[in-house]
Amino acid sequence: MAVLEPFEAFASALPHGRAVAGLDLGEKTIGVAVSDRMLSVATPLQTIRRRKFGLDATALLDIVAGREIGGMVLGLPRNMDGSEGPRCQSTRAFARNLSALTNLPIGFWDERLSTVAAERALLEADTSRRKRALVIDHVAAGVILQGALDRMAVIRRQQE
């Protein structure tokens, strides 16, 4: 399967009854979140320390296989004006390379302000600075994935 755009194409390619993974790609880490099989709730899972693409991809695909994931949503770090810069190009390249290793559908979700939302949620939960640093990436992945899941719910309602 390839990287699918627009988002509706990705959503329609997902197999029924399988969870979805959300990824927050950073320069040093990859935050991972997973959904339930009903595609309603995103749960932050873990943060992968980035090394080389092959090692990163293997770690991700191990998670995907172990949790019977049906597709992956990558946060697309657009600029605040909606344009795409070098970070978007890097994310798109990662997705293309990953799509060569799996037949799962891969889509993108606009991740503007996801880290801000994750930080706010952790502050509201009175999480210590040290603990926030450890979990911020996979909490941000949860924010990204929840946005995508909410959009999928709207798409499903429109198709009924």
N, C-alpha and C positions, 0 to 999 in steps of 0.2 A: 504494500500500500504506500501511497505517497503522502506528502504533506498536502493537506486539503485546505483550500481557501475558496470562498468565504467560510465563515464559521458554520453557517447552515449546512454546507457540504460535509464538514467534519461531523457535525451532530447526526446527520442522516446516515453516515457510514458506520456509526458505532453499533456493535452487536448488542442485541437485547439481553438484559439481565447480567451484564458485566460492569464492573466498576471502572472508573476513569482515574488516571493519575494526573496531578497538576505539578508542574515544575517551575521553579523560580531559579533561572540560570544566573549565577553571579560569576565574577572572575575567579573567585577562590572556592566557592561552594555551589552546590545545587540543592535547593530546598525541595522536598518531596512531600506531597499531600495525596491522599486517596479519598475517593468517594465511596459511598455505600452502593449496593447493586441497584437501588432504586433511583440513583443519580439525584439525590436530594440534599445530602449533607457531605461537606468536605471536612476531612480530619487531617491536621498536620501529622506527618509520620516521622521524618528524619531529615538530617542534613548530610549530604555526601561531600567530603572534602575533595575538591577537584585535583586531578593529577594530569594524566594524558587522556585524550578522547577515548581510546580503546578501553582503558580501565574505568572511566566514568560510564561509558555505555554499558559495559558488563555489569557494573553495580546497579544501574537503572533497570536493565533487562532482567536481572535476577529478582528484583522487587516486583516487576511486572509479571513475571512467570509465577512467582510464589503467591501472588495475590489475585491471579487470574484477571488481570487488568485488560480491558477491551479497547483502550485508546489513551492517548496522552495529549494534554493541553500544555503548551509552553507559554509562559508569560512573555509578551512582546513589549520590550521597554521603549515605547515611543517617546519622543520629546513631548513636552507639554503642549506644543502647538499641533501635535498629531503627526509631525514629520518623523521620518526614520533616519537615525544616525548610525554610527559604527556599532553600537551595542545591538541594535536590531539586526544588522547584517551578520553579526556574530551568532545571534540566536537562530537566524534563518539557516546559516551554514551548519550549525549543530543539528538542527532538525533534519536537514537534507542528509547529513552523514548518518544520523540515527535511523532515518527511514530506509537506508540501504541494509540495515541489520535486522529489521523487523517488518512484519506485514501489518502491524497495527496502524490504524489511522492516527495521524498527528495533526493537531490544529494549534492555532494561536489565539491568545486572549490578551487584550490590551491591559497591561499591568500598571499603567500610570497610577501612582499613589498607593499601590498595594503595600509597600514596605511602610509607608506612613500609617496606613490603617492597621497593619500588624503591630507596629510600635505602640500606637494608641491603645489597642486592645490589651497588650501586655502591661502597659502602664496602669490601665484601669484595673487590671487583675493584681496590681501591686507586686509585679515581678521584679526581682532584684536586677540591677544593671548586669551583673555577671550572667545570670540565668537568661536574660533577654538576649545577650550576645550569642548564647548557645542555641537558642530556639528561633530567632527572628527569621531565618531563611525558610524554615519549613512552615512557620506560621504565615509568612508572606505567600508561600505556595498554596496554603489553605485559602487565603483571601482570593488569590487568582482563580483557583479551582471553584470556589463558591460562586464567584461572578459568572463563570462559564456554566455551571450547573443551573443557576437561576435563569440564564438566557436559554438553555436547553428546555427548561420547563415551559417557558413562553412559546418556544418553537413547537413543542408537543401540543400545547393547548390550541395553537393556531391551526394545526394539522387535523385536529379532531372535528 
